[in-house]
């Protein structure tokens, strides 16, 4: 169980508590299921920001989909997902629809692809309000316009009446945030919300998320492959590899002194996040050697062993257990070496 870095969210029970969550994708009748998550344990407290960090294919988006009960057809999951004390895994689809958007909301990667191209964006925000409450048209519009102001729009009338193609990429991402927050959910999941933006626009969207988080107090799960986005933004970070959480703890501590070899390698790929920030001129760019294969996922040992420079015989035969060092948790036989 990963504990948050600050005191307030530790009071009482976690808002979200995940235990032994395992998910598999069925790829065909003649092929075995492909594991995407393996025995994931995670607690999220009200009001905190948790970063989920890892390469593509690490299981980050699958974790988000599992929490939202939006895994695709042909996928199966087992384990426990408790949200405000309610077991989400036991709910039918009709009940899940009442929770999505109202209590758990998602900010998507590409809002331009998810918005209806022939519907004004303001009406699309208002539609979220209509789906989760008994409000008349005037009230829905007022709530939507207020939310547009909260995410930084000054010319609300213009934006409300605009169609998606009339707005910039950064503006569309603000619309996505407005849609997610308009019903004041308790938990927001942002899945790579700045991936398609330039550095300037990324900073603007992070500022919007920081400001709205401070005002509304929703817990935020921020999924990214870029650790630089989490520094100074998230309270805690969990590192995912091959559907497993391999390390977790306060962002500052994990980035300053990573324990798992994968975390060390990942932070070296981004010059402004690790303990030795910056690349030297003409220095060979760092890399994590090897690739993850389906055979690795079925190993009885450590799934990172084939790519790890610190591996020993025990890494191939036994799976590491979670060990605690201060408030940092890691799954590695040779952590910190």
ZAFI-470586 format. One line per 3 residues: their letters; for each residue x, y, z of N, C-alpha, C. Coordinates in steps of 0.02 Angstrom, whole numbers, plus 50000, padded with zeros to 5 digits. Layout:
a) X,Y,Z,X,Y,Z,X,Y,Z | ...
***
This chain:
xxx) 50042,49941,50000,50000,50000,50000,50044,50062,50000 | 50034,50107,49954,50075,50166,49947,50042,50224,49983 | 50077,50254,50030,50048,50308,50070,50067,50375,50040
xxx) 50024,50425,50048,50038,50491,50020,50091,50527,50060 | 50118,50580,50030,50175,50614,50059,50154,50667,50109 | 50092,50689,50108,50072,50741,50155,50020,50715,50203
xxx) 50008,50751,50256,49971,50724,50313,49896,50723,50302 | 49867,50776,50275,49795,50784,50273,49758,50725,50241 | 49778,50701,50180,49741,50647,50150,49744,50581,50188
xxx) 49790,50574,50236,49796,50511,50272,49743,50504,50326 | 49705,50558,50339,49653,50555,50389,49594,50515,50361 | 49572,50465,50399,49516,50424,50377,49536,50372,50325
xxx) 49487,50350,50286,49498,50298,50237,49517,50329,50169 | 49552,50290,50127,49567,50316,50060,49503,50327,50020 | 49505,50375,49975,49450,50386,49929,49445,50326,49881
xxx) 49503,50304,49857,49507,50247,49810,49557,50197,49839 | 49536,50135,49842,49580,50082,49868,49578,50022,49820 | 49634,50008,49789,49639,49953,49740,49682,49897,49770
xxx) 49657,49836,49765,49694,49780,49791,49695,49722,49741 | 49755,49695,49729,49764,49635,49688,49730,49641,49619 | 49732,49700,49590,49698,49710,49526,49739,49680,49469
xxx) 49709,49633,49435,49741,49599,49378,49694,49604,49318 | 49721,49623,49261,49680,49630,49200,49715,49595,49143 | 49675,49563,49100,49702,49527,49042,49660,49544,48980
xxx) 49694,49546,48923,49660,49556,48859,49658,49490,48822 | 49599,49473,48798,49590,49412,48759,49600,49430,48685 | 49650,49401,48653,49668,49420,48584,49644,49369,48532
xxx) 49617,49314,48553,49592,49264,48506,49578,49199,48542 | 49537,49158,48511,49517,49095,48543,49575,49046,48549 | 49625,49053,48505,49681,49006,48507,49743,49033,48543
xxx) 49739,49095,48566,49797,49126,48600,49781,49137,48673 | 49831,49129,48716,49819,49141,48787,49807,49216,48800 | 49771,49234,48853,49760,49305,48869,49826,49341,48880
xxx) 49829,49404,48859,49888,49445,48869,49880,49486,48933 | 49923,49476,48983,49916,49514,49045,49933,49588,49035 | 49892,49632,49063,49904,49703,49059,49915,49735,49127
xxx) 49884,49707,49178,49895,49728,49247,49906,49666,49289 | 49950,49670,49339,49963,49611,49380,49968,49631,49453 | 49916,49612,49491,49915,49621,49564,49934,49692,49585
xxx) 49898,49740,49557,49911,49810,49572,49876,49829,49638 | 49914,49858,49684,49887,49887,49746,49900,49962,49745 | 49848,50001,49759,49856,50074,49758,49802,50106,49800
xxx) 49822,50154,49842,49775,50196,49879,49781,50268,49856 | 49726,50302,49849,49725,50373,49832,49680,50408,49883 | 49707,50459,49916,49669,50497,49966,49637,50559,49934
xxx) 49584,50582,49965,49550,50642,49941,49599,50701,49940 | 49596,50739,49886,49635,50800,49882,49707,50794,49861 | 49732,50733,49848,49802,50727,49829,49809,50716,49754
xxx) 49869,50728,49729,49886,50716,49659,49936,50659,49657 | 49917,50606,49621,49960,50547,49614,49981,50542,49541 | 50045,50542,49528,50071,50533,49461,50080,50458,49447
xxx) 50061,50437,49387,50072,50368,49365,50120,50372,49306 | 50180,50346,49315,50235,50356,49267,50258,50290,49238 | 50271,50289,49173,50298,50230,49141,50298,50236,49066
xxx) 50332,50189,49033,50335,50188,48960,50267,50170,48931 | 50261,50179,48866,50202,50153,48831,50199,50078,48840 | 50140,50052,48854,50132,49981,48866,50143,49959,48937
xxx) 50154,50008,48982,50167,49991,49052,50104,49972,49089 | 50046,49989,49061,49983,49973,49095,49948,50034,49124 | 49974,50094,49110,49946,50155,49140,49874,50167,49117
xxx) 49863,50165,49053,49795,50177,49027,49748,50120,49044 | 49774,50059,49047,49732,50003,49068,49709,50012,49140 | 49753,50038,49183,49734,50052,49252,49678,50103,49254
xxx) 49684,50156,49214,49631,50207,49212,49565,50177,49188 | 49568,50137,49135,49507,50106,49108,49476,50058,49158 | 49517,50023,49196,49491,49976,49246,49455,50013,49302
xxx) 49483,50069,49324,49450,50109,49377,49383,50135,49352 | 49381,50156,49289,49320,50184,49260,49272,50129,49238 | 49292,50066,49244,49253,50010,49219,49239,50018,49144
xxx) 49292,50035,49107,49286,50046,49035,49337,50005,48996 | 49354,49947,49022,49398,49902,48985,49361,49878,48922 | 49397,49870,48867,49363,49850,48805,49335,49780,48808
xxx) 49290,49767,48761,49263,49699,48755,49321,49651,48743 | 49318,49593,48774,49372,49545,48768,49424,49552,48822 | 49413,49598,48869,49458,49606,48926,49423,49581,48989
xxx) 49462,49558,49035,49434,49536,49099,49479,49560,49155 | 49449,49574,49213,49488,49597,49270,49462,49565,49333 | 49507,49553,49379,49490,49526,49445,49526,49568,49497
xxx) 49502,49566,49558,49531,49607,49611,49479,49655,49637 | 49501,49699,49681,49454,49745,49714,49470,49817,49696 | 49417,49855,49679,49423,49927,49668,49370,49960,49711
xxx) 49389,49983,49770,49343,50016,49815,49346,50092,49805 | 49289,50122,49790,49284,50195,49783,49232,50220,49832 | 49255,50261,49880,49213,50285,49934,49177,50226,49968
xxx) 49214,50172,49977,49188,50113,50010,49144,50069,49968 | 49133,50085,49904,49090,50047,49860,49133,50006,49811 | 49118,49942,49805,49156,49898,49761,49133,49907,49689
xxx) 49176,49940,49649,49157,49955,49580,49154,49892,49537 | 49193,49842,49554,49194,49780,49514,49127,49744,49515 | 49085,49758,49564,49021,49723,49571,48963,49761,49541
xxx) 48976,49821,49514,48921,49862,49487,48905,49844,49416 | 48841,49849,49398,48822,49839,49328,48835,49903,49289 | 48829,49899,49223,48846,49956,49180,48802,50016,49193
xxx) 48738,50005,49208,48693,50061,49221,48716,50101,49282 | 48736,50067,49334,48760,50101,49394,48827,50135,49381 | 48870,50104,49341,48935,50135,49324,48925,50201,49287
xxx) 48875,50204,49244,48863,50265,49206,48843,50323,49252 | 48811,50309,49308,48793,50362,49355,48854,50388,49393 | 48907,50348,49396,48968,50368,49432,49016,50405,49386
xxx) 49024,50379,49323,49069,50412,49276,49044,50482,49260 | 49089,50530,49265,49071,50599,49250,49047,50637,49310 | 49009,50604,49354,48983,50637,49413,49030,50630,49473
xxx) 49056,50569,49484,49100,50557,49542,49172,50541,49521 | 49179,50506,49465,49246,50493,49436,49245,50518,49365 | 49289,50564,49349,49291,50593,49282,49358,50581,49249
xxx) 49359,50585,49183,49420,50572,49146,49435,50631,49100 | 49498,50650,49097,49523,50698,49048,49561,50658,48995 | 49539,50662,48933,49566,50619,48881,49629,50649,48849
xxx) 49666,50606,48813,49727,50627,48779,49712,50674,48721 | 49664,50658,48680,49650,50695,48619,49577,50720,48619 | 49563,50775,48653,49494,50799,48657,49464,50816,48589
xxx) 49506,50836,48541,49481,50852,48475,49449,50792,48440 | 49471,50731,48458,49444,50671,48429,49383,50645,48467 | 49375,50667,48529,49320,50643,48570,49260,50690,48570
xxx) 49270,50753,48551,49214,50800,48549,49174,50791,48485 | 49110,50803,48489,49066,50799,48431,49081,50858,48385 | 49102,50846,48323,49123,50901,48279,49066,50947,48257
xxx) 49003,50926,48263,48948,50967,48239,48906,50993,48298 | 48935,50993,48357,48899,51018,48416,48943,51070,48451 | 48914,51126,48470,48952,51178,48504,48982,51152,48569
xxx) 49044,51173,48583,49079,51144,48641,49044,51161,48706 | 49013,51220,48711,48977,51237,48772,48919,51190,48784 | 48884,51172,48731,48828,51125,48738,48853,51056,48758
xxx) 48914,51039,48737,48941,50973,48755,48959,50971,48829 | 48981,51027,48857,48993,51030,48930,48926,51027,48966 | 48877,51064,48941,48810,51065,48972,48779,50996,48971
xxx) 48795,50956,48920,48767,50889,48915,48790,50845,48972 | 48851,50856,48996,48876,50818,49054,48834,50835,49115 | 48818,50900,49124,48776,50921,49180,48707,50889,49174
xxx) 48678,50889,49114,48612,50861,49104,48610,50786,49120 | 48664,50751,49103,48666,50679,49114,48668,50659,49187 | 48690,50706,49231,48700,50687,49301,48661,50730,49350
xxx) 48610,50765,49327,48571,50805,49374,48508,50832,49343 | 48464,50856,49385,48401,50885,49362,48408,50961,49360 | 48430,50986,49303,48440,51058,49294,48405,51079,49229
xxx) 48377,51139,49230,48347,51164,49168,48401,51191,49122 | 48381,51209,49061,48430,51230,49011,48471,51290,49034 | 48438,51339,49066,48473,51399,49088,48525,51383,49140
xxx) 48507,51340,49188,48554,51320,49241,48613,51282,49213 | 48600,51238,49164,48655,51200,49134,48703,51246,49099 | 48677,51296,49064,48720,51343,49029,48760,51385,49078
xxx) 48729,51407,49132,48764,51448,49182,48821,51408,49214 | 48808,51345,49230,48861,51303,49259,48918,51293,49209 | 48902,51282,49147,48953,51271,49095,48994,51334,49084
xxx) 48962,51392,49082,48999,51454,49072,49044,51468,49132 | 49019,51454,49192,49060,51464,49252,49122,51419,49250 | 49113,51358,49225,49170,51312,49221,49220,51335,49169
xxx) 49196,51364,49114,49241,51390,49063,49285,51446,49092 | 49256,51487,49135,49296,51539,49167,49348,51509,49214 | 49329,51455,49249,49375,51424,49296,49436,51395,49261
xxx) 49429,51373,49199,49486,51344,49163,49523,51396,49122 | 49507,51459,49132,49549,51512,49105,49524,51548,49043 | 49462,51537,49022,49436,51573,48964,49408,51640,48986
xxx) 49427,51693,48951,49400,51760,48965,49340,51775,48920 | 49344,51756,48857,49288,51767,48810,49244,51705,48810 | 49205,51697,48863,49166,51637,48873,49112,51629,48819
xxx) 49081,51685,48799,49028,51682,48749,49054,51653,48683 | 49113,51676,48662,49142,51651,48599,49157,51577,48604 | 49188,51557,48659,49208,51487,48666,49147,51442,48672
xxx) 49097,51463,48709,49038,51422,48719,49005,51405,48651 | 49003,51454,48607,48969,51445,48543,49013,51414,48489 | 49077,51404,48504,49124,51379,48454,49115,51304,48442
xxx) 49131,51284,48381,49136,51213,48365,49208,51191,48376 | 49220,51126,48388,49289,51104,48404,49341,51126,48353 | 49325,51126,48288,49376,51144,48238,49395,51218,48240
xxx) 49356,51258,48276,49369,51330,48281,49415,51347,48340 | 49435,51298,48378,49477,51309,48437,49546,51278,48428 | 49595,51306,48462,49663,51279,48459,49669,51217,48501
xxx) 49727,51183,48494,49738,51123,48534,49737,51136,48608 | 49769,51190,48629,49768,51208,48700,49699,51224,48726 | 49659,51258,48684,49590,51274,48704,49548,51211,48710
xxx) 49558,51164,48664,49521,51101,48668,49538,51062,48732 | 49601,51065,48753,49619,51032,48815,49586,51065,48875 | 49577,51130,48872,49541,51165,48926,49467,51145,48926
xxx) 49439,51135,48867,49370,51111,48862,49364,51043,48895 | 49413,50999,48882,49412,50932,48912,49415,50936,48988 | 49454,50982,49014,49458,50991,49087,49391,51016,49113
xxx) 49361,51064,49078,49296,51090,49098,49244,51035,49100 | 49242,50993,49049,49195,50937,49048,49205,50891,49108 | 49268,50878,49124,49283,50832,49179,49264,50860,49247
xxx) 49270,50925,49256,49260,50956,49321,49191,50986,49333 | 49150,50992,49281,49089,51030,49287,49041,51000,49339 | 49044,50935,49351,49001,50904,49402,49036,50896,49469
xxx) 49095,50926,49476,49133,50924,49538,49145,50852,49562 | 49178,50811,49522,49190,50741,49542,49240,50737,49599 | 49238,50682,49635,49285,50671,49690,49353,50648,49664
xxx) 49354,50615,49606,49416,50590,49577,49418,50606,49503 | 49475,50633,49480,49486,50647,49410,49546,50607,49386 | 49539,50574,49329,49594,50536,49299,49614,50571,49235
xxx) 49675,50597,49233,49701,50632,49174,49750,50585,49139 | 49731,50560,49081,49772,50511,49045,49813,50546,48991 | 49876,50560,49006,49921,50595,48960,49887,50659,48932
xxx) 49862,50704,48974,49822,50760,48949,49861,50813,48911 | 49927,50810,48913,49967,50860,48877,50011,50830,48822 | 49999,50768,48805,50045,50732,48762,50054,50764,48693
xxx) 50001,50792,48664,50004,50819,48596,50021,50893,48595 | 50037,50923,48652,50048,50995,48656,50122,51011,48659 | 50139,51073,48638,50209,51096,48644,50222,51114,48717
xxx) 50285,51130,48732,50306,51140,48801,50268,51198,48833 | 50258,51252,48796,50222,51309,48823,50150,51291,48841 | 50116,51257,48794,50046,51237,48807,50042,51186,48863
xxx) 50092,51142,48868,50093,51095,48923,50094,51131,48991 | 50137,51181,48996,50141,51220,49057,50076,51254,49074 | 50042,51280,49024,49978,51314,49035,49925,51265,49061
xxx) 49923,51206,49031,49873,51156,49053,49889,51131,49124 | 49953,51122,49140,49971,51103,49208,49950,51156,49258 | 49958,51219,49239,49936,51274,49284,49861,51272,49294
xxx) 49824,51259,49241,49751,51254,49248,49732,51197,49294 | 49764,51139,49285,49750,51082,49328,49769,51096,49401 | 49825,51130,49411,49846,51147,49479,49796,51195,49512
xxx) 49775,51245,49475,49729,51295,49503,49660,51265,49518 | 49634,51225,49472,49568,51195,49483,49571,51142,49538 | 49628,51108,49544,49636,51059,49597,49635,51094,49665
xxx) 49670,51150,49670,49671,51187,49733,49602,51212,49751 | 49563,51233,49701,49497,51262,49715,49445,51209,49730 | 49444,51154,49692,49390,51106,49700,49410,51046,49743
xxx) 49474,51033,49750,49497,50981,49796,49487,50909,49773 | 49472,50899,49709,49466,50830,49684,49533,50794,49688 | 49532,50731,49704,49593,50691,49696,49608,50685,49621
xxx) 49672,50686,49604,49692,50683,49534,49743,50628,49523 | 49728,50583,49477,49776,50534,49452,49801,50559,49385 | 49865,50576,49382,49895,50607,49322,49941,50557,49289
xxx) 49921,50531,49232,49958,50480,49196,50004,50512,49145 | 50067,50492,49144,50115,50521,49097,50174,50475,49086 | 50209,50486,49031,50273,50451,49019,50331,50497,49033
xxx) 50317,50561,49051,50368,50612,49060,50374,50632,49133 | 50426,50611,49168,50433,50628,49239,50440,50703,49252 | 50465,50741,49203,50473,50812,49213,50407,50847,49227
xxx) 50352,50820,49203,50286,50850,49215,50263,50841,49286 | 50291,50793,49322,50268,50778,49390,50307,50817,49443 | 50368,50837,49427,50409,50873,49476,50376,50940,49494
xxx) 50365,50950,49558,50333,51011,49580,50258,51013,49569 | 50229,50959,49544,50157,50957,49529,50122,50903,49569 | 50147,50842,49567,50114,50786,49601,50141,50779,49672
xxx) 50100,50750,49716,50121,50734,49784,50160,50669,49786 | 50133,50618,49753,50165,50553,49751,50171,50530,49679 | 50213,50482,49668,50220,50451,49602,50224,50376,49611
xxx) 50191,50340,49566,50201,50267,49561,50231,50253,49493 | 50279,50208,49492,50314,50190,49430,50287,50122,49408 | 50262,50119,49346,50234,50057,49320,50278,50028,49265
xxx) 50285,49963,49267,50321,49927,49215,50286,49860,49205 | 50268,49846,49143,50237,49782,49125,50176,49766,49168 | 50135,49817,49181,50074,49807,49219,50083,49801,49293
xxx) 50143,49814,49318,50157,49809,49390,50181,49876,49416 | 50167,49889,49480,50197,49947,49514,50263,49924,49542 | 50318,49953,49516,50385,49931,49538,50415,49978,49590
xxx) 50388,50038,49595,50413,50086,49645,50361,50139,49656 | 50361,50168,49716,50314,50223,49731,50336,50261,49793 | 50316,50324,49795,50332,50365,49853,50325,50438,49836
xxx) 50344,50482,49882,50341,50554,49868,50383,50572,49807 | 50357,50616,49765,50392,50632,49703,50463,50655,49716 | 50473,50701,49762,50539,50728,49774,50588,50674,49795
xxx) 50566,50628,49837,50611,50575,49861,50627,50526,49805 | 50576,50504,49767,50588,50456,49714,50633,50485,49660 | 50622,50547,49642,50662,50578,49590,50733,50593,49614
xxx) 50740,50609,49678,50807,50624,49704,50848,50560,49716 | 50814,50507,49739,50849,50445,49754,50807,50385,49733 | 50803,50372,49667,50765,50315,49644,50798,50250,49667
xxx) 50756,50201,49682,50782,50137,49707,50781,50082,49655 | 50730,50080,49612,50724,50026,49564,50766,50041,49502 | 50800,49992,49473,50840,50004,49413,50800,50033,49355
xxx) 50737,50013,49349,50695,50041,49295,50682,50115,49306 | 50667,50133,49368,50656,50204,49383,50718,50245,49368 | 50776,50219,49386,50838,50254,49372,50847,50265,49297
xxx) 50835,50212,49259,50842,50218,49187,50792,50265,49156 | 50730,50264,49181,50678,50307,49155,50694,50380,49168 | 50718,50395,49228,50733,50465,49245,50793,50491,49205
xxx) 50839,50446,49187,50897,50468,49147,50876,50489,49077 | 50819,50465,49053,50796,50482,48986,50771,50554,48981 | 50756,50584,49039,50729,50652,49040,50777,50697,49080
xxx) 50810,50744,49047,50865,50780,49078,50845,50826,49135 | 50782,50841,49145,50762,50889,49196,50725,50857,49254 | 50731,50792,49262,50692,50759,49315,50734,50718,49364
xxx) 50788,50688,49343,50825,50642,49384,50874,50676,49431 | 50911,50636,49471,50958,50664,49519,51017,50699,49485 | 51034,50679,49424,51088,50711,49387,51059,50746,49325
xxx) 51020,50798,49339,50982,50831,49285,51029,50860,49233 | 51007,50855,49170,51044,50885,49115,51089,50836,49079 | 51095,50843,49015,51142,50804,48975,51201,50847,48956
xxx) 51259,50817,48955,51318,50853,48934,51322,50856,48858 | 51352,50909,48832,51359,50917,48760,51397,50859,48730 | 51373,50833,48674,51402,50777,48638,51400,50711,48676
xxx) 51364,50710,48732,51357,50649,48770,51309,50602,48734 | 51324,50538,48735,51279,50488,48705,51213,50488,48743 | 51157,50490,48706,51092,50492,48738,51080,50426,48776
xxx) 51052,50431,48836,51041,50370,48876,50985,50328,48847 | 50985,50264,48865,50932,50219,48843,50925,50163,48894 | 50866,50132,48893,50856,50071,48931,50861,50014,48881
xxx) 50912,49973,48885,50923,49922,48834,50868,49870,48833 | 50859,49838,48775,50811,49784,48768,50740,49809,48760 | 50694,49761,48752,50623,49776,48746,50584,49725,48787
xxx) 50524,49744,48805,50480,49699,48841,50447,49651,48792 | 50448,49586,48807,50417,49536,48764,50361,49500,48802 | 50319,49465,48766,50265,49427,48798,50293,49372,48843
xxx) 50350,49344,48825,50381,49293,48867,50402,49322,48935 | 50424,49385,48935,50444,49417,48998,50385,49420,49046 | 50324,49432,49019,50265,49440,49061,50248,49376,49098
xxx) 50270,49318,49072,50253,49254,49101,50309,49226,49145 | 50362,49265,49156,50419,49241,49194,50400,49230,49268 | 50429,49179,49301,50418,49170,49373,50460,49219,49414
xxx) 50508,49252,49382,50551,49299,49417,50530,49371,49407 | 50579,49416,49409,50567,49487,49400,50556,49501,49326 | 50503,49537,49310,50486,49549,49240,50536,49596,49207
xxx) 50573,49635,49246,50622,49682,49218,50691,49649,49210 | 50698,49588,49234,50764,49555,49236,50800,49554,49168 | 50767,49539,49111,50804,49536,49048,50835,49603,49027
xxx) 50810,49659,49053,50836,49725,49034,50878,49757,49089 | 50888,49722,49144,50919,49752,49203,50994,49737,49207 | 51033,49789,49217,51106,49780,49223,51127,49753,49291
xxx) 51082,49755,49340,51099,49732,49408,51071,49662,49422 | 51047,49626,49371,51014,49562,49382,51063,49508,49406 | 51037,49463,49445,51074,49404,49468,51029,49343,49458
xxx) 51053,49286,49478,51015,49224,49466,50947,49224,49500 | 50943,49253,49560,50880,49253,49597,50826,49293,49560 | 50848,49342,49521,50800,49383,49484,50763,49343,49431
xxx) 50794,49291,49406,50763,49249,49354,50716,49196,49383 | 50727,49178,49446,50689,49123,49475,50633,49145,49523 | 50642,49202,49555,50594,49224,49606,50569,49294,49591
xxx) 50506,49307,49607,50477,49374,49599,50492,49415,49661 | 50517,49476,49654,50532,49517,49712,50468,49538,49748 | 50473,49547,49813,50416,49571,49852,50426,49645,49866
xxx) 50373,49678,49888,50376,49749,49903,50415,49760,49968 | 50466,49802,49965,50504,49820,50024,50496,49895,50037 | 50504,49914,50100,50493,49983,50120,50558,50013,50142
xxx) 50573,50073,50117,50630,50112,50140,50605,50182,50152 | 50599,50201,50216,50566,50262,50237,50494,50260,50210 | 50473,50311,50172,50405,50309,50144,50407,50294,50069
xxx) 50459,50260,50048,50467,50240,49978,50462,50164,49974 | 50425,50138,49924,50415,50067,49917,50441,50043,49850 | 50471,49984,49849,50504,49961,49789,50500,49885,49785
xxx) 50495,49858,49724,50496,49786,49713,50560,49769,49675 | 50612,49753,49712,50677,49738,49680,50722,49705,49732 | 50757,49651,49712,50804,49619,49757,50865,49662,49771
xxx) 50882,49704,49723,50945,49742,49729,50932,49818,49729 | 50876,49837,49759,50857,49908,49757,50910,49951,49792 | 50922,50007,49761,50969,50056,49790,51042,50043,49775
x) 51057,49986,49743,51128,49970,49730,51151,50010,49669
***
